[in-house]
Amino acid sequence: MPKSPKENLLEQDRFELKAKSGGGLLSYEVWGYVEKSVTVVTRCNLAYINHSIYQGDNGRVLGFDNAHGYHHRHHLGNVEAVEFENYAAIAERFQQEWLEIVNQMRGKKP
């Protein structure tokens, strides 16, 4: 039986957003491995944290992760399962949704 490749931290970034950009913090943590020049994501945790919008869930306004054995979305304390195509699709959805939240908070239409 082939041995599974060793999982490594592929990306870990935190961006503090200025008030004019909505404030808060964006956090990206991605784990996986590279096999035959292909990156395989095994775990991810993407979060938009802003205590001025939401105080519950440690300030996590929006998040996507696959902890607890399934892919799911956090939004203002609610958790729902999401379909996982690939990491790029989840990262794109996260980007679009946090921008939409910020625009709504600033009174702008998406």
C-alpha positions in Angstrom: 0.0 0.0 0.0 1.5 3.4 -1.0 2.4 5.8 1.8 0.5 9.1 1.9 2.7 12.1 1.2 3.6 14.3 4.2 1.2 17.1 4.8 2.9 20.6 5.0 1.7 24.1 5.7 1.4 25.6 2.2 0.1 29.0 3.0 -0.4 31.1 6.2 -1.3 34.7 5.7 -3.0 37.4 7.8 -4.0 40.7 6.5 -5.2 43.5 8.7 -7.7 45.6 6.8 -7.9 49.4 7.2 -11.2 50.9 8.2 -11.9 52.2 4.6 -11.5 48.5 3.4 -14.0 47.3 6.0 -11.7 46.8 8.9 -10.9 43.5 10.6 -8.6 40.7 9.6 -8.4 38.2 6.8 -6.7 34.9 7.7 -5.7 32.1 5.3 -4.2 28.8 6.4 -3.8 26.0 3.8 -2.2 22.5 4.3 -1.4 19.9 1.8 1.4 18.5 -0.4 2.8 18.6 -3.9 2.9 15.4 -5.9 4.2 15.2 -9.4 4.0 19.0 -9.7 0.4 19.1 -8.6 -0.6 20.8 -5.3 -3.1 18.8 -3.3 -4.9 20.8 -0.5 -5.9 18.6 2.4 -7.0 21.2 4.9 -7.9 24.8 4.8 -9.2 27.5 7.1 -10.2 30.9 5.6 -11.7 33.5 7.9 -12.8 37.2 7.9 -12.7 38.4 11.5 -14.2 41.7 12.5 -15.4 42.2 16.1 -17.2 45.4 15.2 -19.5 43.4 12.9 -19.9 40.2 15.0 -18.7 39.4 18.5 -19.6 35.7 18.6 -17.4 32.9 17.3 -14.3 34.9 18.2 -15.3 37.6 15.8 -15.5 35.3 12.8 -17.9 37.0 10.4 -17.3 34.6 7.6 -15.2 31.5 7.3 -14.7 28.3 5.2 -12.9 25.2 6.5 -12.9 21.5 6.5 -12.4 20.7 10.1 -14.5 18.1 11.8 -14.5 15.9 8.7 -16.5 18.0 6.3 -16.3 21.2 4.3 -18.4 24.0 5.8 -19.1 27.7 5.9 -19.4 29.9 8.9 -21.5 33.1 8.7 -22.3 35.1 11.8 -22.4 32.0 14.0 -24.3 29.8 11.6 -22.6 26.8 10.1 -23.7 25.0 6.9 -22.1 22.3 4.8 -20.7 23.4 1.4 -19.8 21.4 -1.7 -16.1 21.3 -2.3 -14.9 21.3 -5.9 -11.4 22.5 -5.2 -9.5 24.9 -3.0 -9.3 27.6 -5.7 -13.2 27.6 -5.9 -13.5 27.9 -2.2 -10.9 30.7 -2.0 -12.7 32.6 -4.8 -16.1 32.2 -3.0 -14.6 33.4 0.2 -13.1 36.5 -1.5 -16.4 37.4 -3.2 -18.4 36.9 0.0 -16.2 38.9 2.4 -16.1 41.8 -0.2 -19.9 41.7 -0.4 -20.2 41.8 3.4 -17.9 44.8 3.5 -19.7 46.6 0.7 -23.1 46.0 2.5 -21.6 47.4 5.7 -20.5 50.5 3.9 -23.9 50.8 2.2 -22.7 50.0 -1.3 -24.4 47.6 -3.7 -22.3 44.6 -4.8 
